Amino acid sequence: MRFLLAVLFGLSMAAQSPVVRTIGQYDADGSVLYSVYVATAGQKVETVAVGGTVPLGTRFIESLDVPAGVTFDGVRDNVAVWSLKEIGANTLVGPFTFRARPDGAAPVLAEPSAAVSFQAPEAGIVEYAGTEKVLAVLESTGSHILDQRGTLNEKGENAPVLVGKTGVYLFVPEGAVRSQTTVTVERQTIDNERLPKTEEPLWWCGLYKVSLSPAEKPSKEFGFSFPTRRSVTPGLPVTAVSNTDNSWVKAATDNRAIGFGGGGFGSQCFPQFGGMVCRGGFGGGFGGGGFGGGFNQFGFGVSVADRTRATVTAAQLSNAFGVPTTPISAITDGTSNTIIAILIGRR
């Protein structure tokens, strides 16, 4: 972080309206994808530069996903820098993503430092100091055992829990199942040739298989937060598909009510930074009999065009989540529990 102020025009530190946050994710090849987000409050900012620190122990490889109209200006003193003309009021922009390669010399940080500078309405810079949190390597498969009490945290409260070391959060309300039940989640490799073709080109965020043992039809909705392949702009419309009996079913795209179709996973899904938060009822049950033939896969994708724009307003987020989102700069982190809490609260 020591070079960040100099890199971003050497502006003095000042309390300004934008908020900056970062998130790291391991890619399949062992590299790390670091993404920066910027959210503004009630004022538009102009002549903007965004900087994301390349953490110690990693080497910059390339700039990847950037919002429309953004220019990558290279790496200066170990800071990746992008520039853009402006960010509107109450607007979230991102991800600004770059790939880095760990060298094993230091623990890999999950949330490195970042900053945003701007020249109008007055010159300023806002920093995010990052955290010392170490980025965990996620496992592809995990299970969680629960009973009639639903998912319980360490205090014995009905709350979201992690499914093994998959990075998947699961929330099962009290009374959803009748007896001791094992929920197993498996992250699967994206294969565009095997996923269904859609009228509008999609970027597939994730593909998962979920099973329940013993198989039964839960009486209440489950909630999940699934890690996505890369960071995804919150609030984008989602298209979701399910695969039962080796036949894909696609639901219509919608900002809020996102269904997995058929007798399977009737759900709502929302992108949130590095994850996809979903809730739903599993109409046909899980496991051997419930999903017939055992093809209980489901995937979710966002429009390639929407993902390229990578900009949402507070009004769009409010519509997507079905609750007021004011101001957008109130976003403080990329954790899953924020939106899971919203989903739990919306019975």
Rosetta blueprint (number, residue, H / E / L):
1 M L
2 R L
3 F L
4 L H
5 L H
6 A H
7 V H
8 L L
9 F L
10 G L
11 L L
12 S L
13 M L
14 A L
15 A L
16 Q L
17 S L
18 P L
19 V E
20 V E
21 R E
22 T E
23 I E
24 G E
25 Q E
26 Y E
27 D L
28 A L
29 D L
30 G L
31 S L
32 V E
33 L E
34 Y E
35 S E
36 V E
37 Y E
38 V E
39 A E
40 T L
41 A L
42 G L
43 Q L
44 K L
45 V E
46 E E
47 T E
48 V E
49 A E
50 V E
51 G E
52 G E
53 T E
54 V L
55 P L
56 L L
57 G L
58 T E
59 R E
60 F E
61 I E
62 E E
63 S E
64 L L
65 D L
66 V L
67 P L
68 A L
69 G L
70 V L
71 T E
72 F E
73 D E
74 G E
75 V E
76 R E
77 D L
78 N L
79 V E
80 A E
81 V E
82 W E
83 S E
84 L E
85 K E
86 E E
87 I E
88 G L
89 A L
90 N L
91 T E
92 L E
93 V E
94 G E
95 P E
96 F E
97 T E
98 F E
99 R E
100 A E
101 R E
102 P E
103 D L
104 G L
105 A L
106 A L
107 P L
108 V L
109 L E
110 A L
111 E L
112 P L
113 S L
114 A E
115 A E
116 V E
117 S E
118 F E
119 Q L
120 A E
121 P L
122 E L
123 A L
124 G E
125 I E
126 V E
127 E E
128 Y E
129 A L
130 G L
131 T L
132 E L
133 K L
134 V E
135 L L
136 A L
137 V L
138 L L
139 E L
140 S L
141 T E
142 G E
143 S E
144 H E
145 I E
146 L E
147 D E
148 Q L
149 R L
150 G E
151 T L
152 L E
153 N L
154 E L
155 K L
156 G L
157 E L
158 N E
159 A L
160 P L
161 V E
162 L E
163 V L
164 G L
165 K L
166 T L
167 G L
168 V L
169 Y E
170 L E
171 F E
172 V L
173 P L
174 E L
175 G L
176 A L
177 V L
178 R L
179 S L
180 Q L
181 T E
182 T E
183 V E
184 T E
185 V E
186 E E
187 R E
188 Q L
189 T L
190 I L
191 D L
192 N L
193 E L
194 R L
195 L L
196 P L
197 K L
198 T L
199 E L
200 E L
201 P L
202 L E
203 W E
204 W E
205 C E
206 G E
207 L E
208 Y E
209 K E
210 V E
211 S E
212 L E
213 S E
214 P L
215 A L
216 E L
217 K L
218 P L
219 S L
220 K L
221 E L
222 F E
223 G E
224 F E
225 S E
226 F E
227 P E
228 T E
229 R E
230 R E
231 S E
232 V E
233 T L
234 P L
235 G L
236 L L
237 P L
238 V E
239 T E
240 A E
241 V E
242 S E
243 N E
244 T E
245 D L
246 N L
247 S E
248 W E
249 V E
250 K E
251 A L
252 A L
253 T L
254 D E
255 N L
256 R L
257 A L
258 I L
259 G L
260 F L
261 G L
262 G L
263 G L
264 G L
265 F E
266 G E
267 S E
268 Q E
269 C E
270 F E
271 P E
272 Q E
273 F E
274 G E
275 G E
276 M E
277 V E
278 C E
279 R E
280 G E
281 G E
282 F E
283 G L
284 G L
285 G L
286 F L
287 G H
288 G H
289 G H
290 G H
291 F L
292 G L
293 G L
294 G L
295 F L
296 N L
297 Q E
298 F E
299 G E
300 F E
301 G E
302 V E
303 S E
304 V H
305 A H
306 D H
307 R H
308 T H
309 R H
310 A L
311 T E
312 V E
313 T E
314 A H
315 A H
316 Q H
317 L H
318 S H
319 N H
320 A H
321 F H
322 G L
323 V L
324 P L
325 T L
326 T L
327 P L
328 I H
329 S H
330 A H
331 I L
332 T L
333 D L
334 G L
335 T L
336 S L
337 N H
338 T H
339 I H
340 I H
341 A H
342 I H
343 L H
344 I H
345 G H
346 R L
347 R L
